[in-house]
Each structure stands twice: as structure tokens, then as C-alpha cells.
Amino acid sequence: MKKNKRNILGYLSIIAAVISVIFFFLPIDDEIDAIIIGLISLLGIGFALASKEFWYVFIGTLSNITMLGIAYLLIIGTGFSKL
């Protein structure tokens, strides 16, 4: 795989994390918001691992796992609020 393609996949992983943060602050339904954040984060983790560049793998995976954790906490919080 070319180095340029690896850089593009690395950029896409960081962009996925930024989009997840944007969706977190949009006033949508909490469950739908959490599902969207989770899917985008999983996609970002895939992009980060596919880039095979150390910094993109490290930063992309770490930021997307963080957003995936926030999505999980959002789902838990939504469940508690319905009690």
C-alpha cells in the first residue's frame, strides 16, 4: 500500500473522531445520537488500524475509542433516565 493512501486513511480516522464530537453536541435523540457516535467511532478505528502509520494508529484509535466509550456512557445514562 502506498504511503499516500496510508496518510489518507489516517486523516479519515481523525476526521471520524471530530465528526463524533460534533454529533455528541447536536440536539438529537440520545439513543440515536449514541448509535451514530458508536458507528462512526468503529469506522474511525478501522481507518486508523488500516493506515499502519504509528501516529495515525495511536491518535486515531485512542480518540475513537474515547468517543466509543462516551457513546456507551450515553446509552447507559439514557437507560437510567427512563427508570
Secondary structure by P-SEA (a helix, b strand, c coil): ccaaaaaaaaaaaaaaaaaaaaaaaccccaaaaaaaaaaaaaaaaaaaaaaccaaaaaaaaaaaaaaaaaaaaaaaaaaaaac
